[in-house]
Amino acid sequence: MKDIYSLKEISKYLDLSESFVRNLVRAKSIPYFRLGNRLKFDINEINEWINDLSKKEKRNDILFDV
């Protein structure tokens, strides 16, 4: 498994549209970097980001007793 993904690859990995991922980038909500004018995503940082989101979601479930 490679570590650096393109926009197209990360969109497929996350099962999100490319435009939605671009919106996340614009909002600085997803870890990314630029290589020239291309967006690149480190899969290790993406997986950590997903884990952090799921931990926050679990805390919210506990706090709001959903």
Backbone as XML, in Angstrom:
<?xml version="1.0"?>
<chain id="A" units="angstrom">
  <residue number="1" name="MET">
    <atom name="N" x="0.856" y="-1.182" z="0.000"/>
    <atom name="CA" x="0.000" y="0.000" z="0.000"/>
    <atom name="C" x="0.899" y="1.241" z="0.000"/>
  </residue>
  <residue number="2" name="LYS">
    <atom name="N" x="0.654" y="2.148" z="-0.901"/>
    <atom name="CA" x="1.480" y="3.347" z="-0.931"/>
    <atom name="C" x="1.005" y="4.355" z="0.105"/>
  </residue>
  <residue number="3" name="ASP">
    <atom name="N" x="1.869" y="5.327" z="0.413"/>
    <atom name="CA" x="1.570" y="6.275" z="1.480"/>
    <atom name="C" x="0.974" y="7.590" z="0.996"/>
  </residue>
  <residue number="4" name="ILE">
    <atom name="N" x="1.275" y="7.996" z="-0.226"/>
    <atom name="CA" x="0.818" y="9.284" z="-0.726"/>
    <atom name="C" x="-0.237" y="9.059" z="-1.811"/>
  </residue>
  <residue number="5" name="TYR">
    <atom name="N" x="-1.412" y="9.680" z="-1.614"/>
    <atom name="CA" x="-2.532" y="9.514" z="-2.539"/>
    <atom name="C" x="-2.832" y="10.827" z="-3.261"/>
  </residue>
  <residue number="6" name="SER">
    <atom name="N" x="-3.325" y="10.701" z="-4.464"/>
    <atom name="CA" x="-3.796" y="11.860" z="-5.226"/>
    <atom name="C" x="-5.227" y="12.194" z="-4.795"/>
  </residue>
  <residue number="7" name="LEU">
    <atom name="N" x="-5.734" y="13.299" z="-5.285"/>
    <atom name="CA" x="-7.122" y="13.677" z="-4.991"/>
    <atom name="C" x="-8.086" y="12.574" z="-5.428"/>
  </residue>
  <residue number="8" name="LYS">
    <atom name="N" x="-7.887" y="12.067" z="-6.617"/>
    <atom name="CA" x="-8.762" y="11.017" z="-7.143"/>
    <atom name="C" x="-8.700" y="9.763" z="-6.271"/>
  </residue>
  <residue number="9" name="GLU">
    <atom name="N" x="-7.499" y="9.377" z="-5.886"/>
    <atom name="CA" x="-7.328" y="8.167" z="-5.076"/>
    <atom name="C" x="-7.914" y="8.337" z="-3.681"/>
  </residue>
  <residue number="10" name="ILE">
    <atom name="N" x="-7.686" y="9.501" z="-3.059"/>
    <atom name="CA" x="-8.204" y="9.701" z="-1.697"/>
    <atom name="C" x="-9.721" y="9.803" z="-1.709"/>
  </residue>
  <residue number="11" name="SER">
    <atom name="N" x="-10.276" y="10.365" z="-2.774"/>
    <atom name="CA" x="-11.737" y="10.428" z="-2.909"/>
    <atom name="C" x="-12.329" y="9.029" z="-2.958"/>
  </residue>
  <residue number="12" name="LYS">
    <atom name="N" x="-11.674" y="8.165" z="-3.717"/>
    <atom name="CA" x="-12.140" y="6.786" z="-3.821"/>
    <atom name="C" x="-11.968" y="6.060" z="-2.478"/>
  </residue>
  <residue number="13" name="TYR">
    <atom name="N" x="-10.838" y="6.269" z="-1.834"/>
    <atom name="CA" x="-10.552" y="5.647" z="-0.536"/>
    <atom name="C" x="-11.588" y="6.050" z="0.510"/>
  </residue>
  <residue number="14" name="LEU">
    <atom name="N" x="-11.961" y="7.336" z="0.506"/>
    <atom name="CA" x="-12.922" y="7.852" z="1.484"/>
    <atom name="C" x="-14.371" y="7.695" z="1.027"/>
  </residue>
  <residue number="15" name="ASP">
    <atom name="N" x="-14.564" y="7.267" z="-0.203"/>
    <atom name="CA" x="-15.893" y="7.143" z="-0.806"/>
    <atom name="C" x="-16.627" y="8.488" z="-0.777"/>
  </residue>
  <residue number="16" name="LEU">
    <atom name="N" x="-15.891" y="9.544" z="-1.174"/>
    <atom name="CA" x="-16.428" y="10.899" z="-1.271"/>
    <atom name="C" x="-16.143" y="11.441" z="-2.661"/>
  </residue>
  <residue number="17" name="SER">
    <atom name="N" x="-16.933" y="12.386" z="-3.103"/>
    <atom name="CA" x="-16.672" y="12.994" z="-4.410"/>
    <atom name="C" x="-15.412" y="13.852" z="-4.328"/>
  </residue>
  <residue number="18" name="GLU">
    <atom name="N" x="-14.771" y="14.035" z="-5.462"/>
    <atom name="CA" x="-13.583" y="14.883" z="-5.517"/>
    <atom name="C" x="-13.927" y="16.316" z="-5.114"/>
  </residue>
  <residue number="19" name="SER">
    <atom name="N" x="-15.085" y="16.793" z="-5.518"/>
    <atom name="CA" x="-15.466" y="18.169" z="-5.175"/>
    <atom name="C" x="-15.665" y="18.306" z="-3.661"/>
  </residue>
  <residue number="20" name="PHE">
    <atom name="N" x="-16.195" y="17.287" z="-3.003"/>
    <atom name="CA" x="-16.368" y="17.345" z="-1.555"/>
    <atom name="C" x="-15.011" y="17.371" z="-0.852"/>
  </residue>
  <residue number="21" name="VAL">
    <atom name="N" x="-14.075" y="16.556" z="-1.338"/>
    <atom name="CA" x="-12.727" y="16.551" z="-0.756"/>
    <atom name="C" x="-12.071" y="17.919" z="-0.979"/>
  </residue>
  <residue number="22" name="ARG">
    <atom name="N" x="-12.265" y="18.513" z="-2.151"/>
    <atom name="CA" x="-11.727" y="19.861" z="-2.401"/>
    <atom name="C" x="-12.313" y="20.871" z="-1.407"/>
  </residue>
  <residue number="23" name="ASN">
    <atom name="N" x="-13.605" y="20.735" z="-1.116"/>
    <atom name="CA" x="-14.228" y="21.622" z="-0.121"/>
    <atom name="C" x="-13.606" y="21.424" z="1.260"/>
  </residue>
  <residue number="24" name="LEU">
    <atom name="N" x="-13.304" y="20.192" z="1.623"/>
    <atom name="CA" x="-12.629" y="19.923" z="2.893"/>
    <atom name="C" x="-11.242" y="20.571" z="2.918"/>
  </residue>
  <residue number="25" name="VAL">
    <atom name="N" x="-10.550" y="20.521" z="1.778"/>
    <atom name="CA" x="-9.232" y="21.154" z="1.665"/>
    <atom name="C" x="-9.366" y="22.667" z="1.832"/>
  </residue>
  <residue number="26" name="ARG">
    <atom name="N" x="-10.326" y="23.272" z="1.125"/>
    <atom name="CA" x="-10.536" y="24.723" z="1.235"/>
    <atom name="C" x="-10.826" y="25.149" z="2.664"/>
  </residue>
  <residue number="27" name="ALA">
    <atom name="N" x="-11.566" y="24.320" z="3.378"/>
    <atom name="CA" x="-11.927" y="24.607" z="4.773"/>
    <atom name="C" x="-10.796" y="24.212" z="5.737"/>
  </residue>
  <residue number="28" name="LYS">
    <atom name="N" x="-9.720" y="23.646" z="5.175"/>
    <atom name="CA" x="-8.596" y="23.160" z="5.996"/>
    <atom name="C" x="-9.070" y="22.149" z="7.044"/>
  </residue>
  <residue number="29" name="SER">
    <atom name="N" x="-9.994" y="21.299" z="6.625"/>
    <atom name="CA" x="-10.577" y="20.299" z="7.517"/>
    <atom name="C" x="-9.961" y="18.921" z="7.354"/>
  </residue>
  <residue number="30" name="ILE">
    <atom name="N" x="-9.126" y="18.741" z="6.341"/>
    <atom name="CA" x="-8.523" y="17.449" z="6.051"/>
    <atom name="C" x="-7.018" y="17.655" z="5.868"/>
  </residue>
  <residue number="31" name="PRO">
    <atom name="N" x="-6.199" y="16.737" z="6.374"/>
    <atom name="CA" x="-4.757" y="16.898" z="6.188"/>
    <atom name="C" x="-4.366" y="16.687" z="4.719"/>
  </residue>
  <residue number="32" name="TYR">
    <atom name="N" x="-3.573" y="17.606" z="4.197"/>
    <atom name="CA" x="-3.120" y="17.532" z="2.809"/>
    <atom name="C" x="-1.853" y="18.356" z="2.658"/>
  </residue>
  <residue number="33" name="PHE">
    <atom name="N" x="-1.217" y="18.215" z="1.505"/>
    <atom name="CA" x="-0.116" y="19.096" z="1.141"/>
    <atom name="C" x="-0.143" y="19.257" z="-0.371"/>
  </residue>
  <residue number="34" name="ARG">
    <atom name="N" x="0.601" y="20.213" z="-0.845"/>
    <atom name="CA" x="0.675" y="20.452" z="-2.285"/>
    <atom name="C" x="2.047" y="20.050" z="-2.792"/>
  </residue>
  <residue number="35" name="LEU">
    <atom name="N" x="2.045" y="19.416" z="-3.934"/>
    <atom name="CA" x="3.256" y="19.091" z="-4.656"/>
    <atom name="C" x="3.121" y="19.820" z="-5.984"/>
  </residue>
  <residue number="36" name="GLY">
    <atom name="N" x="3.749" y="20.994" z="-6.072"/>
    <atom name="CA" x="3.482" y="21.878" z="-7.196"/>
    <atom name="C" x="2.070" y="22.409" z="-7.015"/>
  </residue>
  <residue number="37" name="ASN">
    <atom name="N" x="1.257" y="22.212" z="-8.037"/>
    <atom name="CA" x="-0.141" y="22.649" z="-7.928"/>
    <atom name="C" x="-1.092" y="21.480" z="-7.655"/>
  </residue>
  <residue number="38" name="ARG">
    <atom name="N" x="-0.539" y="20.325" z="-7.363"/>
    <atom name="CA" x="-1.352" y="19.122" z="-7.119"/>
    <atom name="C" x="-1.582" y="18.893" z="-5.630"/>
  </residue>
  <residue number="39" name="LEU">
    <atom name="N" x="-2.798" y="18.495" z="-5.288"/>
    <atom name="CA" x="-3.120" y="18.125" z="-3.918"/>
    <atom name="C" x="-2.666" y="16.693" z="-3.675"/>
  </residue>
  <residue number="40" name="LYS">
    <atom name="N" x="-2.015" y="16.479" z="-2.548"/>
    <atom name="CA" x="-1.567" y="15.139" z="-2.162"/>
    <atom name="C" x="-1.983" y="14.877" z="-0.731"/>
  </residue>
  <residue number="41" name="PHE">
    <atom name="N" x="-2.187" y="13.611" z="-0.407"/>
    <atom name="CA" x="-2.689" y="13.207" z="0.899"/>
    <atom name="C" x="-1.863" y="12.035" z="1.419"/>
  </residue>
  <residue number="42" name="ASP">
    <atom name="N" x="-1.338" y="12.198" z="2.622"/>
    <atom name="CA" x="-0.591" y="11.124" z="3.273"/>
    <atom name="C" x="-1.608" y="10.202" z="3.945"/>
  </residue>
  <residue number="43" name="ILE">
    <atom name="N" x="-1.644" y="8.949" z="3.532"/>
    <atom name="CA" x="-2.669" y="8.027" z="4.004"/>
    <atom name="C" x="-2.587" y="7.816" z="5.517"/>
  </residue>
  <residue number="44" name="ASN">
    <atom name="N" x="-1.380" y="7.893" z="6.085"/>
    <atom name="CA" x="-1.243" y="7.741" z="7.537"/>
    <atom name="C" x="-1.912" y="8.909" z="8.264"/>
  </residue>
  <residue number="45" name="GLU">
    <atom name="N" x="-1.727" y="10.121" z="7.753"/>
    <atom name="CA" x="-2.381" y="11.290" z="8.352"/>
    <atom name="C" x="-3.892" y="11.232" z="8.162"/>
  </residue>
  <residue number="46" name="ILE">
    <atom name="N" x="-4.339" y="10.737" z="7.015"/>
    <atom name="CA" x="-5.778" y="10.609" z="6.749"/>
    <atom name="C" x="-6.395" y="9.609" z="7.719"/>
  </residue>
  <residue number="47" name="ASN">
    <atom name="N" x="-5.740" y="8.478" z="7.929"/>
    <atom name="CA" x="-6.276" y="7.471" z="8.856"/>
    <atom name="C" x="-6.303" y="8.002" z="10.285"/>
  </residue>
  <residue number="48" name="GLU">
    <atom name="N" x="-5.287" y="8.751" z="10.666"/>
    <atom name="CA" x="-5.268" y="9.373" z="11.996"/>
    <atom name="C" x="-6.404" y="10.397" z="12.115"/>
  </residue>
  <residue number="49" name="TRP">
    <atom name="N" x="-6.617" y="11.179" z="11.072"/>
    <atom name="CA" x="-7.708" y="12.165" z="11.028"/>
    <atom name="C" x="-9.063" y="11.473" z="11.197"/>
  </residue>
  <residue number="50" name="ILE">
    <atom name="N" x="-9.250" y="10.358" z="10.506"/>
    <atom name="CA" x="-10.497" y="9.586" z="10.617"/>
    <atom name="C" x="-10.679" y="9.080" z="12.048"/>
  </residue>
  <residue number="51" name="ASN">
    <atom name="N" x="-9.605" y="8.560" z="12.637"/>
    <atom name="CA" x="-9.679" y="8.070" z="14.022"/>
    <atom name="C" x="-10.038" y="9.199" z="14.984"/>
  </residue>
  <residue number="52" name="ASP">
    <atom name="N" x="-9.434" y="10.360" z="14.783"/>
    <atom name="CA" x="-9.749" y="11.515" z="15.632"/>
    <atom name="C" x="-11.214" y="11.915" z="15.493"/>
  </residue>
  <residue number="53" name="LEU">
    <atom name="N" x="-11.715" y="11.910" z="14.256"/>
    <atom name="CA" x="-13.124" y="12.254" z="14.037"/>
    <atom name="C" x="-14.047" y="11.264" z="14.727"/>
  </residue>
  <residue number="54" name="SER">
    <atom name="N" x="-13.705" y="9.992" z="14.642"/>
    <atom name="CA" x="-14.576" y="8.980" z="15.263"/>
    <atom name="C" x="-14.526" y="9.089" z="16.790"/>
  </residue>
  <residue number="55" name="LYS">
    <atom name="N" x="-13.359" y="9.450" z="17.352"/>
    <atom name="CA" x="-13.273" y="9.652" z="18.801"/>
    <atom name="C" x="-14.132" y="10.842" z="19.230"/>
  </residue>
  <residue number="56" name="LYS">
    <atom name="N" x="-14.075" y="11.917" z="18.464"/>
    <atom name="CA" x="-14.896" y="13.095" z="18.771"/>
    <atom name="C" x="-16.374" y="12.750" z="18.681"/>
  </residue>
  <residue number="57" name="GLU">
    <atom name="N" x="-16.727" y="11.975" z="17.684"/>
    <atom name="CA" x="-18.122" y="11.576" z="17.499"/>
    <atom name="C" x="-18.592" y="10.732" z="18.683"/>
  </residue>
  <residue number="58" name="LYS">
    <atom name="N" x="-17.745" y="9.826" z="19.136"/>
    <atom name="CA" x="-18.105" y="8.990" z="20.292"/>
    <atom name="C" x="-18.290" y="9.846" z="21.541"/>
  </residue>
  <residue number="59" name="ARG">
    <atom name="N" x="-17.400" y="10.856" z="21.717"/>
    <atom name="CA" x="-17.546" y="11.758" z="22.871"/>
    <atom name="C" x="-18.850" y="12.531" z="22.778"/>
  </residue>
  <residue number="60" name="ASN">
    <atom name="N" x="-19.204" y="12.973" z="21.581"/>
    <atom name="CA" x="-20.459" y="13.704" z="21.408"/>
    <atom name="C" x="-21.652" y="12.807" z="21.695"/>
  </residue>
  <residue number="61" name="ASP">
    <atom name="N" x="-21.562" y="11.536" z="21.302"/>
    <atom name="CA" x="-22.641" y="10.614" z="21.587"/>
    <atom name="C" x="-22.835" y="10.468" z="23.103"/>
  </residue>
  <residue number="62" name="ILE">
    <atom name="N" x="-21.719" y="10.412" z="23.827"/>
    <atom name="CA" x="-21.787" y="10.271" z="25.282"/>
    <atom name="C" x="-22.333" y="11.557" z="25.904"/>
  </residue>
  <residue number="63" name="LEU">
    <atom name="N" x="-21.821" y="12.697" z="25.429"/>
    <atom name="CA" x="-22.240" y="13.985" z="25.992"/>
    <atom name="C" x="-23.722" y="14.266" z="25.748"/>
  </residue>
  <residue number="64" name="PHE">
    <atom name="N" x="-24.194" y="13.905" z="24.588"/>
    <atom name="CA" x="-25.578" y="14.213" z="24.235"/>
    <atom name="C" x="-26.503" y="13.014" z="24.376"/>
  </residue>
  <residue number="65" name="ASP">
    <atom name="N" x="-25.941" y="11.885" z="24.840"/>
    <atom name="CA" x="-26.708" y="10.682" z="25.097"/>
    <atom name="C" x="-27.592" y="10.312" z="23.911"/>
  </residue>
  <residue number="66" name="VAL">
    <atom name="N" x="-26.931" y="10.155" z="22.757"/>
    <atom name="CA" x="-27.651" y="9.826" z="21.511"/>
    <atom name="C" x="-27.866" y="8.348" z="21.419"/>
  </residue>
</chain>
